[in-house]
Amino acid sequence: MIRLMCLRAAVGALLLCGAAAARADDAPSGDAANGKRLFLADGCYQCHGTVGQGGRYNGPAPRIARTELPFEGFIGLLRAPPNDMPPYVAAVLPDQAVADIYAYLHGLPEPLAARDIPLLNH
């Protein structure tokens, strides 16, 4: 079991490293508005934050807004996730729903720099 978890984590890391070459270009077209609805309804926000900023609900959950993962890597991690994340099999979250969530995450704005947040500059 531990070896399988390590293998999944290693595959995820490899996907992250090679992701710069292929981003949203390989994804099927998705509906970002439906993706936002699904992201909130299916509980993704509980660990990853309402705008994919990451969090610490049950350990560190990565920032997934504007993910660098190619679509195939993203869906692969949803289907067979490492650590405590539950698997989202196709019967629960069809490929089109994943494409919608992916479109939502890619449509999110870049985070503001600290110097552009007035409250942090007093």
TAFENJO-V665299 format. One record per pair of residues at least 24 apart in sequence whose ideal C-beta (glycine too) atoms are under 10 Angstrom apart, sorted by sequence separation. I is the first residue (numbers start at 1). J is the second residue. If there is no record, write none. Layout:
I,J ; I,J
//
This chain:
59,83 ; 61,85 ; 71,95 ; 74,98 ; 75,99 ; 78,102 ; 39,64 ; 58,83 ; 59,84 ; 74,99 ; 58,84 ; 59,85 ; 75,101 ; 57,84 ; 58,85 ; 71,98 ; 74,101 ; 75,102 ; 71,99 ; 74,102 ; 71,102 ; 74,105 ; 70,102 ; 71,103 ; 74,106 ; 69,102 ; 44,78 ; 67,102 ; 71,106 ; 69,105 ; 47,84 ; 48,85 ; 64,101 ; 47,85 ; 64,102 ; 67,105 ; 47,86 ; 65,104 ; 66,105 ; 67,106 ; 65,105 ; 66,106 ; 30,71 ; 44,85 ; 64,105 ; 65,106 ; 66,107 ; 67,108 ; 24,66 ; 27,69 ; 63,105 ; 65,107 ; 66,108 ; 23,66 ; 24,67 ; 27,70 ; 28,71 ; 43,86 ; 65,108 ; 66,109 ; 23,67 ; 24,68 ; 26,70 ; 27,71 ; 42,86 ; 44,88 ; 64,108 ; 65,109 ; 66,110 ; 23,68 ; 24,69 ; 25,70 ; 26,71 ; 27,72 ; 65,110 ; 66,111 ; 16,62 ; 22,68 ; 23,69 ; 24,70 ; 25,71 ; 26,72 ; 42,88 ; 65,111 ; 21,68 ; 22,69 ; 23,70 ; 24,71 ; 26,73 ; 27,74 ; 28,75 ; 19,67 ; 20,68 ; 22,70 ; 23,71 ; 26,74 ; 27,75 ; 63,111 ; 19,68 ; 21,70 ; 22,71 ; 44,93 ; 52,101 ; 12,62 ; 18,68 ; 19,69 ; 20,70 ; 22,72 ; 24,74 ; 42,92 ; 16,67 ; 17,68 ; 18,69 ; 19,70 ; 22,73 ; 42,93 ; 16,68 ; 18,70 ; 52,104 ; 15,68 ; 16,69 ; 51,104 ; 52,105 ; 15,69 ; 19,73 ; 51,105 ; 52,106 ; 15,70 ; 18,73 ; 19,74 ; 38,93 ; 42,97 ; 53,108 ; 52,108 ; 12,69 ; 15,72 ; 16,73 ; 44,101 ; 48,105 ; 51,108 ; 15,73 ; 39,97 ; 51,109 ; 53,111 ; 14,73 ; 15,74 ; 38,97 ; 42,101 ; 37,97 ; 38,98 ; 44,104 ; 51,111 ; 12,73 ; 15,76 ; 16,77 ; 39,100 ; 44,105 ; 11,73 ; 15,77 ; 34,96 ; 35,97 ; 38,100 ; 39,101 ; 34,97 ; 35,98 ; 37,100 ; 38,101 ; 12,76 ; 35,99 ; 36,100 ; 37,101 ; 40,104 ; 11,76 ; 12,77 ; 30,95 ; 31,96 ; 34,99 ; 35,100 ; 36,101 ; 39,104 ; 11,77 ; 30,96 ; 31,97 ; 34,100 ; 35,101 ; 38,104 ; 39,105 ; 28,95 ; 29,96 ; 30,97 ; 33,100 ; 34,101 ; 35,102 ; 36,103 ; 37,104 ; 8,76 ; 12,80 ; 28,96 ; 30,98 ; 31,99 ; 32,100 ; 35,103 ; 36,104 ; 8,77 ; 11,80 ; 12,81 ; 13,82 ; 30,99 ; 31,100 ; 32,101 ; 34,103 ; 35,104 ; 36,105 ; 12,82 ; 28,98 ; 29,99 ; 30,100 ; 31,101 ; 32,102 ; 33,103 ; 34,104 ; 35,105 ; 11,82 ; 12,83 ; 27,98 ; 28,99 ; 29,100 ; 30,101 ; 32,103 ; 33,104 ; 35,106 ; 36,107 ; 8,80 ; 9,81 ; 10,82 ; 27,99 ; 28,100 ; 30,102 ; 31,103 ; 32,104 ; 35,107 ; 36,108 ; 7,80 ; 8,81 ; 9,82 ; 30,103 ; 31,104 ; 32,105 ; 8,82 ; 9,83 ; 28,102 ; 29,103 ; 30,104 ; 32,106 ; 33,107 ; 7,82 ; 8,83 ; 27,102 ; 28,103 ; 30,105 ; 32,107 ; 4,80 ; 5,81 ; 6,82 ; 27,103 ; 30,106 ; 32,108 ; 5,82 ; 30,107 ; 4,82 ; 5,83 ; 24,102 ; 5,84 ; 24,103 ; 27,106 ; 24,105 ; 24,106 ; 23,106 ; 24,107
//
